[in-house]
Amino acid sequence: MTIQMRVYVPPHPLIKHWLGVARDAGTPPALFRSAITELGRWLTYEACREWLPVIETIIETPLAPCPATFVNPEVPVVVVPILRAGLALMEGVQPVLPLAAVYHLGMVRDEETLEARCYLNKLPDQIDPQTRVLICEPMLATGGTIMATMAMLTERGVDPGMIRILSVVVASPALQKLSQAYPSLNIYTACIDESLNENGYIVPGLGDAGDRAFAT
């Protein structure tokens, strides 16, 4: 059976609303940051569906025994925000996954070559292959940053099938690279834009998410 990467664009009205706020060039930094946080919250809710391992048990209500389902605390869950812009998404992720470990990655893109360079790496040397990993990266444009991130994670033992990527806007070039290299991946995004401009920015996109979130 051929495995094919899946890209989910949830048709939720709140996701559509906050995407519109984030895209608007007139949105001030504080509201832009709130929009990315809300998108992180709702996309995480969607990404956790049938992904988090659960256990079935019996509990006692005040009146009688009752079947109950809980997230299995023995299976590790990790969030990897890609700095800087991933921090704004992370604000929405943490309330949904409050017990998840957080491994920060700082990546910067050379604006001439469009190649990604890592300046901060808080990943452990080895990661349990059963670990669920949620990557927070608001923009998937050329694919350089996310491909470098995936390489670092898989080198440490992470199963690509256990990874879910959270992104606000994705473009075809990044999706093509990811699907060829990691067909078992699942991506959750608010929208798919088709093209990039000569500087490697997504069009229509929403501009530089890090600059807009942190007013720089």
Rosetta blueprint (number, residue, H / E / L):
1 M L
2 T L
3 I L
4 Q L
5 M L
6 R E
7 V E
8 Y E
9 V L
10 P L
11 P L
12 H L
13 P H
14 L H
15 I H
16 K H
17 H H
18 W H
19 L H
20 G H
21 V H
22 A H
23 R H
24 D L
25 A L
26 G L
27 T L
28 P L
29 P H
30 A H
31 L H
32 F H
33 R H
34 S H
35 A H
36 I H
37 T H
38 E H
39 L H
40 G H
41 R H
42 W H
43 L H
44 T H
45 Y H
46 E H
47 A H
48 C L
49 R L
50 E L
51 W L
52 L L
53 P L
54 V E
55 I E
56 E E
57 T E
58 I E
59 I E
60 E E
61 T L
62 P L
63 L L
64 A L
65 P E
66 C E
67 P E
68 A E
69 T E
70 F E
71 V E
72 N L
73 P L
74 E L
75 V L
76 P L
77 V E
78 V E
79 V E
80 V E
81 P E
82 I E
83 L E
84 R L
85 A L
86 G H
87 L H
88 A H
89 L H
90 M H
91 E H
92 G H
93 V H
94 Q H
95 P H
96 V H
97 L L
98 P L
99 L L
100 A L
101 A E
102 V E
103 Y L
104 H L
105 L E
106 G E
107 M E
108 V E
109 R E
110 D L
111 E L
112 E L
113 T L
114 L L
115 E L
116 A E
117 R E
118 C E
119 Y E
120 L E
121 N E
122 K L
123 L L
124 P L
125 D L
126 Q L
127 I L
128 D L
129 P L
130 Q L
131 T L
132 R E
133 V E
134 L E
135 I E
136 C E
137 E L
138 P L
139 M E
140 L E
141 A L
142 T L
143 G L
144 G H
145 T H
146 I H
147 M H
148 A H
149 T H
150 M H
151 A H
152 M H
153 L H
154 T H
155 E H
156 R L
157 G L
158 V L
159 D L
160 P H
161 G H
162 M H
163 I E
164 R E
165 I E
166 L E
167 S E
168 V E
169 V E
170 V E
171 A E
172 S H
173 P H
174 A H
175 L H
176 Q H
177 K H
178 L H
179 S H
180 Q H
181 A H
182 Y L
183 P L
184 S L
185 L L
186 N E
187 I E
188 Y E
189 T E
190 A E
191 C E
192 I E
193 D E
194 E L
195 S E
196 L E
197 N L
198 E L
199 N L
200 G L
201 Y L
202 I E
203 V E
204 P L
205 G L
206 L L
207 G L
208 D L
209 A H
210 G H
211 D H
212 R H
213 A H
214 F H
215 A L
216 T L
